[in-house]
Amino acid sequence: MKKKLKTLLSLSMAAALLLQGCGSTKNADAPFAPKYDKETEFSLTVAGNYSNFESLEAEFERFYEYYPNASLQYVTMDDYNNVISSALINSEPPDIFTTSSAMIGNEKYDDMFEACEVLSDPSLDIDYSCIRDSLIRTTDSGDVVMLPIFTTSYGMLVNMDIFEKEGLKVPGNFKELVSVCGKLKNAGYASPMMGTDRFSGSGLFNCFVYPMFAYNVIKNSDQVDALNAFEPSSGELMRPALERLYEFVNSDCIDLAKCQEEITDEYDSVIMRFFEGDVPMMLAAGDVVSGTAKRESKSDAFSAHPFKYRFYTAPAGDDGGYFINSISICFSVNKHSRDIDMANEFMRFLISRKELSNMAGLKRLITPVDDFSADEVYSALAEIPADRRFSDKETGLMDPAVRQFRAAIYAVGNGTMTVDEAVAAYGTIPEE
């Protein structure tokens, strides 16, 4: 069966290719029932590029409760993106392997995707109805060959103890944000919001305003092709987000110079500065939030004075924040696996609300399932109205267009371009 994976979710019009309801009529919360004899002996290898995968190894242990004679291992491959296609057909191929949205539409991965098992084949009995519909990717022929395990987003870490101490509510829209930040500044917080000033997805400007831009793009989907083609006039679509960013950096919400001085990288420094306990709101991506659990004990300040914190969308919009959900990692099954039945059996076990939530909780990433209550850190995401929740692929934006917006916000945020200049220069703005 030939799958056309050159165009697997190139998604200029992504919503047309999303599976609605995942085609499952099963109960996604039903207990796992093994298909095969408990005494079956087999071994499986999962390959990826994570340096460690403790949450997956925890799932191995849970799977052994059903198949005690199984042997599962996770292996890290150097130069993963360049070697995975050939690894799938070598003498000792991995049975399951990680895939990502960034691979979609890239001819380099045609052979890799051709080696993928069709996970939507009804005979496999893999029920992925618990996964949010907007995260399911299909081939042109409607096959599902990759399923999301972890997702991420953009927003802010909030020190809940500060808000309780100051008698304030976490702001829900931009007007409330400006008001709350004014009160926090008067209470002695030099920069009520902080973040890393970097040209990256984790950069504070991107975390604050990219979801707002993406929402606007979805609302103006007829202009997506022009944005992707770098047509200069399409730069106008950036204006509302750029104007809001300009308001933000010139308000009492943030001291940009303080951020530049005190936050020296886009990961560890963000977390450790937040754990000092005097930052009410720290702009961050979900991938950064995933590192908080392991660093609590490494922070002397947090160890001495621990506080509650949660992740919220950044309230950039007049009506509130926007939850843009991106896939961090997917799993696919190698159809050339020497034990294909048991590889599919492990996927059938793993793809459930319970197991996916367990994995996301241990990794402290956002679960792909339709329930945020399993992790208190992300529980506020459940409060975002459905019309302001969407996946990154629903925008139809290609990576060059995303990077050009990132260049625009970096320039406007740092004062090297005006909003008008950035809008007019769309498609030619130098990238950092």
C-alpha positions, 0 to 999 in steps of 0.5 A: 500500500503506497502512502503519499507522504510527500504531502502528509499534512502539508496542511495549507488547509489543515482542518480538511485533513483532520480526523473528526472523532477519530472514527472510534466507537469504543470506550477510551477509558475501558481497562486494557485487555491483552490480546495475546497469551500472558506468557508470550516472550518477545522483545521490542526496541523504541528508538528516539533522540531524547537523551533519557525517557524515564516516562516511557521506561515507566510505561514499560514497567506497567506493560510488564504487568500484562506481559511479564516475559516481555523485554522492552528497551529505549535506545537513543540514536545519534544524528537521529533525523539523518539515520532513522530511515536507514535504521528501519530497514537494517539488520536490527531495526527498531520496532517503534520510533519517534516522529515529529510534525517537522518531518511532515512534507519533507522528502527526506523522510519519505522512506521513513513514512513508507515504513510506518504501520497504518495505526488506523487499521481497524484490525489493530484495535488501537483506540485513539479517540481520547486524543484531541481531534486537532492533533491527529495527522493523516496521510492524503489517503486518510491513514494515521501513521503517527500518534502524538505522545506529548504536546506543548504550547506557549504561555506563562508560568504563574507564581500562585502564592504571589497572587494569593499574597497580593489578593489578585486574580490571574489576568484573563485578558490584556486589559486585566494584565496591564491593571494587575501588572500595575498593582504588582509593580506598586507592590514592589515587583520590579518586573511583573513579567519576565522571560528570555529575550531570544529569537526562538519559540521559547522567547518571551515575545513569541510566547506572548504574542504568537498564539494571537497571530496564529488565531488571526491567521486562522480567522483569515485563512484565505490569506495563508497562501500569500503569507507562505509565499512572502507576498509583501501585502500579507504582512498586514496580517501581523499588525494586530499582534505587533501592535499588541506586542509594542503596547506590552513592552512599553507598559509596566508589565515587563522590564526588558533590560532586567530580563536581558541581564538576569535570564541568560538562556532559554531553558535552565535560566528561565526556570531557575530565575522563576524559582527565585520566587519574586517573579509573578509571571514568567513567559515560557513554552511548555518544553521549558515547563517540562524541566521544572520538576527536576529543578525544584530541588536544585534551586536553593531559593525554591527549596527554602520557600517552595510555592505553587505554580501553574501554566496559563496562556498569555492574556494577549487578546482583548477577550483572553489568551489563546491555546495553540497546541503543538505536537512535541513527539509522536510514536510510529510503528515500523511495519518491518518489525520482527515482532509487529504484532507485539509492537502494535500491542504495546501501542494499543496499551499506550494510547489511552487516556490513562497511560498518555496522562501518566507519561505526560505527567512524569515528563511534565509536558502537556498531554495530547488527551482531552483532559487536563485535570491529570496535571495541576500545573496545566489544569488552567488550560481547561478553562480556555474556551473551545473557540480559542483552542487550536493546533499549530497545523490549523494555521496552515503556516509553513516554517519560513512564514513562522520564522518571518513573524518571529523576526518581526516580533524580535525586531519590534520587541527590541525596538530595532523596527517600528510596527509599520516597518516590520509590516512593510518588510514582511518576507525580507526581515533579517533573522537573528 
